[in-house]
Amino acid sequence: MLTERDVYARLYAAIKAAGGVRAFARLHSLTPAYISDVARRRRDLSDTICATIGVVRTIVICREYHDQD
């Protein structure tokens, strides 16, 4: 399982490997503005963005943890 931080790290690395936001957007048929907004956390990670970096977004619900002293 990855954290949100891990996913953003993968996104930043993929953008860099593609040669920047414009190149990454072109490669995945998305707009540079959209990629930029997601990378700057102005928009949420979408299933589309997750797919471009090889991850699947899921929701995990956990019970609240109470320390037993």
WOGINOR-V408105 format. One record per residue. N is the residue number from 1. RES is the residue in three letters. PSI is psi in radians with two decimals (* if undefined). OMEGA is omega in radians with two decimals (none if undefined). NEAR is the number of other C-alpha atoms within 8 Angstrom. Layout:
BEGIN
{{N & RES & PSI & OMEGA & NEAR} {N & RES & PSI & OMEGA & NEAR}}
END
This chain:
BEGIN
{{1 & MET & 2.45 & 3.12 & 2} {2 & LEU & 2.65 & 3.01 & 6} {3 & THR & 2.93 & 3.07 & 6} {4 & GLU & -0.67 & 3.12 & 6} {5 & ARG & -0.73 & 3.10 & 7} {6 & ASP & -0.74 & -3.11 & 8} {7 & VAL & -0.76 & 3.10 & 11} {8 & TYR & -0.66 & 3.09 & 9} {9 & ALA & -0.72 & 3.09 & 8} {10 & ARG & -0.70 & 3.12 & 9} {11 & LEU & -0.83 & 3.13 & 10} {12 & TYR & -0.71 & 3.13 & 9} {13 & ALA & -0.70 & 3.13 & 8} {14 & ALA & -0.68 & 3.09 & 10} {15 & ILE & -0.79 & 3.13 & 12} {16 & LYS & -0.78 & -3.13 & 9} {17 & ALA & -0.55 & 3.13 & 7} {18 & ALA & -0.28 & -3.12 & 10} {19 & GLY & 0.25 & 3.10 & 9} {20 & GLY & 3.07 & -3.07 & 9} {21 & VAL & -0.82 & -3.11 & 12} {22 & ARG & -0.79 & -3.13 & 9} {23 & ALA & -0.74 & 3.12 & 10} {24 & PHE & -0.80 & 3.14 & 13} {25 & ALA & -0.79 & 3.13 & 12} {26 & ARG & -0.76 & -3.12 & 10} {27 & LEU & -0.57 & -3.07 & 8} {28 & HIS & 0.23 & 3.11 & 7} {29 & SER & 0.76 & 3.08 & 6} {30 & LEU & 2.91 & 3.13 & 9} {31 & THR & 2.54 & 3.07 & 9} {32 & PRO & -0.63 & 3.14 & 11} {33 & ALA & -0.72 & 3.13 & 6} {34 & TYR & -0.82 & 3.13 & 8} {35 & ILE & -0.77 & 3.14 & 11} {36 & SER & -0.76 & 3.13 & 9} {37 & ASP & -0.73 & 3.13 & 10} {38 & VAL & -0.79 & -3.12 & 11} {39 & ALA & -0.56 & 3.13 & 10} {40 & ARG & 0.10 & 3.09 & 7} {41 & ARG & 0.49 & 3.03 & 7} {42 & ARG & -0.40 & 3.06 & 7} {43 & ARG & 2.67 & 3.14 & 7} {44 & ASP & 2.73 & 2.99 & 6} {45 & LEU & 2.23 & 3.14 & 7} {46 & SER & 2.91 & 3.06 & 7} {47 & ASP & -0.63 & 3.14 & 8} {48 & THR & -0.84 & 3.12 & 6} {49 & ILE & -0.78 & 3.13 & 8} {50 & CYS & -0.72 & -3.14 & 13} {51 & ALA & -0.59 & -3.12 & 9} {52 & THR & -0.41 & -3.14 & 8} {53 & ILE & 0.21 & 3.01 & 9} {54 & GLY & 0.51 & 3.07 & 6} {55 & VAL & 2.78 & 3.09 & 8} {56 & VAL & 2.28 & -3.14 & 7} {57 & ARG & 2.26 & 3.07 & 7} {58 & THR & 2.91 & 3.08 & 4} {59 & ILE & 2.29 & 3.11 & 4} {60 & VAL & 2.23 & 3.11 & 4} {61 & ILE & 2.22 & -3.10 & 4} {62 & CYS & 2.66 & 3.01 & 4} {63 & ARG & 2.58 & 3.08 & 4} {64 & GLU & 2.38 & -3.10 & 4} {65 & TYR & 2.24 & 3.06 & 4} {66 & HIS & 2.14 & 3.12 & 4} {67 & ASP & 2.34 & -3.13 & 4} {68 & GLN & 1.66 & 3.13 & 3} {69 & ASP & * & none & 2}}
END
